[in-house]
Amino acid sequence: MNLIIDIGNTSIKLAVFDQNDKLLQTQRSNNQSVLKDIEQLLSAYPVSHAMISNVGKPLPNLDSFLTQHRIKYWHLHAGLKLPYSIDYKTPETIGADRLALVAGAVKN
């Protein structure tokens, strides 16, 4: 199963998808409770992978937390192999939230 972690400017959104991309659960969180909230999701679902989209403040303990729980994770950025090409002069300036939005649109 896959865990999506969307770190925005005002809140953090969490979502769990099964292997068929079916959405199983969503949850809104914040910087203070996100690790506890993720822990609850991990106890409810056998998550093996995570994708992190971050346009807000970095969460300093998130990477080590996921590693400790044996979750293979990626930070979404323009340098990743994505299901579309980016024809933009400065792709590194495109926000992870926009990259995720386009990936979802391309898939559907």
C-alpha positions as MATLAB code, in Angstrom:
seq = 'MNLIIDIGNTSIKLAVFDQNDKLLQTQRSNNQSVLKDIEQLLSAYPVSHAMISNVGKPLPNLDSFLTQHRIKYWHLHAGLKLPYSIDYKTPETIGADRLALVAGAVKN';
ca = [
       0.000    0.000    0.000;
       1.026    3.575   -0.588;
       0.998    6.564    1.720;
       0.824   10.048    0.223;
       2.048   12.903    2.418;
       1.131   16.359    1.110;
       2.838   19.038    3.212;
       1.243   22.381    2.429;
       1.595   25.855    3.843;
      -1.369   25.545    6.215;
      -1.930   21.822    6.738;
      -0.660   18.347    5.981;
      -2.857   15.897    4.123;
      -2.358   12.141    4.366;
      -3.868    9.504    2.087;
      -3.571    5.730    1.855;
      -4.056    3.935   -1.471;
      -4.108    0.211   -2.139;
      -2.133   -1.523   -4.902;
      -4.955   -0.773   -7.389;
      -4.791    2.964   -6.613;
      -8.066    2.801   -4.693;
      -8.247    5.507   -2.035;
      -8.766    3.868    1.361;
      -8.427    6.736    3.835;
      -7.599   10.427    4.040;
      -6.664   12.497    7.040;
      -5.740   16.106    7.711;
      -2.857   16.715   10.108;
      -0.416   19.387   11.267;
       3.293   19.690   12.093;
       2.760   18.788   15.751;
       0.758   15.584   15.252;
       1.749   14.295   11.810;
       4.111   11.543   12.992;
       1.487   10.254   15.440;
      -1.153   10.404   12.703;
       1.088    8.509   10.283;
       1.796    5.925   12.994;
      -1.953    5.323   13.333;
      -2.293    4.843    9.573;
       0.651    2.427    9.560;
      -0.995    0.373   12.291;
      -4.213    0.185   10.242;
      -2.700   -0.486    6.794;
       0.364   -2.438    5.578;
       2.019    0.579    3.942;
       5.262   -0.187    2.110;
       5.836    2.985    0.056;
       5.347    6.724    0.495;
       5.491    9.807   -1.712;
       6.115   13.173   -0.085;
       5.025   16.431   -1.681;
       6.298   19.423    0.264;
       5.611   23.092   -0.402;
       5.517   24.010    3.298;
       8.004   23.855    6.141;
      10.201   20.735    6.141;
       9.457   18.089    8.749;
      12.912   17.300   10.158;
      12.083   13.858   11.578;
       9.911   12.549    8.739;
      12.626   10.793    6.706;
      14.093    8.987    9.703;
      10.586    8.081   10.908;
       9.730    6.461    7.570;
      13.093    4.677    7.436;
      12.592    3.385   10.975;
       9.227    1.958    9.891;
      10.817    0.381    6.793;
       8.806    2.533    4.399;
      10.483    3.154    1.039;
       9.832    6.808    0.240;
      10.470    9.500   -2.348;
      10.299   13.273   -2.243;
       8.403   14.530   -5.280;
      10.502   16.953   -7.358;
      11.101   17.776  -11.017;
      14.196   15.538  -11.127;
      12.168   12.345  -10.603;
      11.174   10.195  -13.551;
       7.561   11.243  -14.026;
       4.884    9.960  -16.450;
       5.184   13.165  -18.475;
       7.881   15.507  -19.723;
       8.451   18.998  -18.366;
       9.003   21.607  -21.066;
       9.812   24.493  -18.747;
      12.943   26.640  -18.583;
      13.435   26.148  -14.840;
      11.694   22.880  -13.861;
      13.349   22.923  -10.429;
      11.135   25.910   -9.546;
       7.877   24.023  -10.134;
       6.209   23.153   -6.836;
       5.771   19.514   -5.864;
       2.027   20.077   -5.543;
       1.823   21.094   -9.210;
       3.920   18.102  -10.280;
       1.548   15.785   -8.402;
      -1.502   17.438   -9.934;
      -0.202   16.925  -13.473;
       0.804   13.311  -12.732;
      -2.737   12.607  -11.546;
      -4.247   14.237  -14.623;
      -1.954   12.304  -16.978;
      -2.813    8.995  -15.281;
      -6.549    9.568  -15.623;
];
